[in-house]
Amino acid sequence: MERGTRTDETAPDCERSGFSGSSRARLYEFLSYMFTQNPGSDFIQHLGSVEQIAKLERMDAALREHGGGEELTNRLGILMSQIRSLRDADQKGLTRLREDYVRLFRGISSNYGPPPPYESVYRSETMMSEHASEVRAIYREAGLEIQGTEPPDHIGFELAFMGYLCGKEEKHREDGDLRMARSLASLQDDFLYNHILKWVPQFCRNILRYESPLYGAVASLTISWLDIEERHVDERKPGSP
């Protein structure tokens, strides 16, 4: 059963989860990147760059400043350590990373890895179910169109969409358009509750079964972050104290 959409007057205010819209956007966009990029040489170079490490350090500082919690900051710290270690990885380590990516994200077989990261697969046990149609319609309503052949309910698209909404919300607040900002905040709650929270935590728990150092750290961070987001969504449900 879907949550009811709230009126502007009852929609959530900014500083959701204790973080600014830009902080939430950056975290969602980073997680989306980690779940979608094939770990080739460009991926390794980008992740290990001075600029990217500095961004992660700023993200870590923001989480600590705004009370992200020990579990969340610890898991980000573990992921940062894994990313730094990639700079010194030998060919065997890089080959293992690519094998992990194929095993965890391509859905080759049930004996080799988890089901692939699509909402339809986790909620309907098939590709391109009504869940894919629903999220595509939501993207379009927000002015976005998925390019290419990848189904719209891929984990990377759904997390990137949340990042987009967070950034748009903050921009409207800065411009003084609180009505639109509150509408975007409500859309975030609805998309989390009706889509992401229905399957992404389970996918991440599946990843943890395969003992991949990098992707296990990404999955753990995602679980912790969505747990925080879910608690705040629950607090804002109509009728909550």
Secondary structure, DSSP 8 states (H G I E B T S, - for coil): -------GGGS--SSGGGS-HHHHHHHHHHHHHHHH---SHHHHHHHTSHHHHHHHHHHHHHHHHTT--HHHHHHHHHHHHHHHHHTT--HHHHHHHHHHHHHHHS---TTTS---SBHHHHHHSSSS-HHHHHHHHHHHHTT----SSS-TTBHHHHHHHHHHHHHHHHHHHHTT-HHHHHHHHHHHHHHIIIIIHHHHHHHHHHHHTT--HHHHHHHHHHHHHHHHHHHHHHHTSTT--
